[in-house]
Amino acid sequence: MQQTYQYGCLILFIPLSVAILLGVGLLLFPTATKKFRRMWSFHSVLLLSIVMLFSMNLSIQQINSNYSYQYVWSWIITNDFSLEFGYLIDPLTSIMSMLITTVGIFVLIYSDNYMAHDQGYLRFFAYMSFFSTSMLGLVTSSNLIQIYIFWELVGMCSYLLIGFWSTRPLAANACQNAFVTNRVGDFGLLLGILGFYWITGSFEFQDLFEIFNDLISNNEVNFLFVTLCAALLFGGAVAKSAQFPLHVWLPDAMEGPTPISALIHAATMVAAGIFLVARLLPLFIVIPSIMNLISLIGIITVLLGATLALAQKDIKRGLAYSTMSQLGYIMLALGMGSYRSALFHLITHAYSKALLFLGSGSVIHSMEGIVGYSPYKNQNMILMGGLRKHVPITKNAFLLGTLSLCGIPPLACFWSKDEIINDTWLYSTIFAIIAWVTAGLTAFYMFRIYLLTFEGHLNVYFTNYSGKQKIPFYSISLWGRGVSKKINKKVRLLAMTDFSFFSKRTYRIDDNGRNMTRPFITIPHFENKKLYSYPYESDNNMLLPLLVLGLFTLFVGFIGIPFNQEGVNADILSKWLTPSINLLHKKLTNSTNWYEFLKDSIFSVSIGYLGIFIASFLYKSPYSSLLNLDLRNSTLKGKGFPSGPLSEKMLKGIYCWSYNRAYIDSFYKRSLTGGTGALAELTHFFDRRVIDGITNGVGFLSFFIGEVLKYVGGGRISSYLFFYLSYVFFCFLIFFITFLTYT
């Protein structure tokens, strides 16, 4: 077993090879690399699958033996300082590596088709491989310095992938927003790391925890300074996991490709902040004020994220705010010390939300061929509806993820969210009420997203949808050179001649490599093929990840069912986390029986069903004619919220709060952006008028005096002597008057 742990460094270096080979290939052999570009997706999936199998083996060993392993190399050694690099394999590492690799594999398979039309296909897979390497390096780090290095690499990959389509102004602004917001948290993280090194003299986790606990026990440290350093460490997690008040970057990050949203901004990178808090929980747990701060930020984020998701029109932004809210549940659990519940919900939410994001990508993909839709319209749920008839597999997968997020048994998130809510009742009644009400809001806005997207009828008012609009299409050879044709004298179709390992279908791409169309019905002739322009189901290699993630959503919750056998925790998750729980000097207390479990779950399940019922009544019920959306006449036109005399008065305030993002973005724009601009203007005025004014004034005064003296001088020594003596007399007079004044 120990031999297997010794090869843990392979987790980091195996996926890195794809990014290196892609970079070298594009630099030295660009033509050949681009010609066989689709083969790189196969390599990426293959190598990440190897890492997944290795991580799975380590996880099984930990479940069976409760064994952790650390291996380090000396990097810098001096008389006063030493720094080591290495890797740490423990339950937290194995859980995160399993999430990263399993979700990453399905996202890569999905991306092979989703990004097939894009000219940046190779760049996308290079970024994805480098991100996987950085994230795996982060979760296997053995000290704080190593975590910070990979923390910044993960942020860099996020910046590059959010701004992948940098020619779009919205995408360019979104990646800058994410970069600046995360720099605030990262600066705090760096200060916190240096502060704890000053206190303990070590970056290594085990030494850090032992030394710090001894200092606290002996009261040998300034508690105020310790609290400040811990708060700074937590600030890095707040920014990375989009917690209040540094959450503003996450919804804008949806401007990146949808597979990025599924992998980075739902399952892995946003979980980095959760991972950091979980890793440092033995440090935080002895500082009660920090634990209270973590739980407070968590509960605020839970409620804020849910309310901001209520009126979103963009399907991905709605899911982004849902991610923010669910991460708040996890942070709340960590603040309460419910380590097991937090990691349980991290696992279940990761698979459910990845399923939802990939499902939204399939919906977006299906709308691209509709006449009247643009890249900015096909994410708008108000322009959708009735898609259940055209994308039945996507619809069922999305419904499964929706019900899981709603907390409906026996799906994954039911087990974990119910456990967090039950723990909250024991921690704080106010927090428990907020968490319980938010569970109902989650069910409401998630079912609202589902109903607006898949139920009802397709909105023909905006799409000019006619059902059978035929557009000529020319087939493209898979192996030979494609035929370039001009259609309607406007659109030039380019052939794609790349070999595909996951999809045998070829596509047409337009000049800018953005908008792909594909035939719904193919007639086996070289020409005169017909395209029926209405929503279509995605290809098999986009549906396969949905089906597999759907299975995870169905069954992954069973690893943590909190039942016991003869007073001993028997569930897989408890056995998995035993070493970490022991490190916190806590005992697993989630053993219960069927009666207690069912009694505790009644309230959370009932509020979930209530939210679903309200959403169904407002958006689907035949009795809600006054509440149905009227895009032509409503004063809330196109906003995605029910209209009518009664509902408009009751819900307008909530709608404005949600649609305007609780006015937090406006506040930041006025106070921070506007304040910085005003300060810059003031500084510019001071520099131009005062600093430059003094310098220019001295020069102008010298020039003026010189010009005056030029006309005074006549070449006579007596005149010069007269002016000199007059000047001396004037100076002595001023000195004498000043002396008399002060004496």
Buried (B, 14 or more C-beta within 10 A) or exposed (E): EEEEBEEBBEBBBBBBBBBBBBBEBBEEEEEEBBEEBBBBBBBBBBBBBBBBEBBBEBBEBBBEEBBBBBBBEEEEEEEEEEBBBBBBBBBBBBBBBBBBBBBBBBBBBBBBBBBBBBBBBBBBBBBBBBBBBBBBBBBBBBBBBBBBBBBBBBBBBBBBBBBBBEEBEEBBBBBBBBBEBBEBBBBBBBBBBBBBBEBBEBBBBBEBBBBBBEBBEEEEBEEEEBBBBBBBBBBBBBBBBBBBBBBBBBBBBBBBBBBBBBBBBBBBBBBBBBBBBBBBBBBBBBBEBBBEBBBBBBBBBBBBBBBBBBBBBBBBBBBBBBBBBBBBBBBBBBBBBBBBBBBBBBBBBBBBBBBBBBBBBBBBBBBBBBEEBEEEBBBBBBBBBBBBEBBEBBBBBBBBBBBBBBBBBEBBBBBBBBBBBBBBBEBBEEBBEBBBBBBBBBBBBBBBBBBBBBBBEBBEEBBEBEEEEEBEBBBBEBEEEBBEBEEEEEBEBBBBBBEBBBBEBBBBBBEEBBBBBBBBEEEEEEEEBBBBBBBBBBBBBBBBBBBBBBEBBBEBBEBBBBEBEEEEBBBBBBBBBBBBBEBEEBEBEBBBEEEEBEEBBEBBBEBBBBBBBBBBEBBBBEEBEEBBBBBEEBEBEBBBBBBBEEBBEEBEEEBBBBBEBBEBBEBBEEEEEEEEEEEEEEEEEEEEEEEEEEEEEEEEEEEEEEEEEEEEEEEEEEEEEEEEEEEEEEEEEEEEEEEEEEE
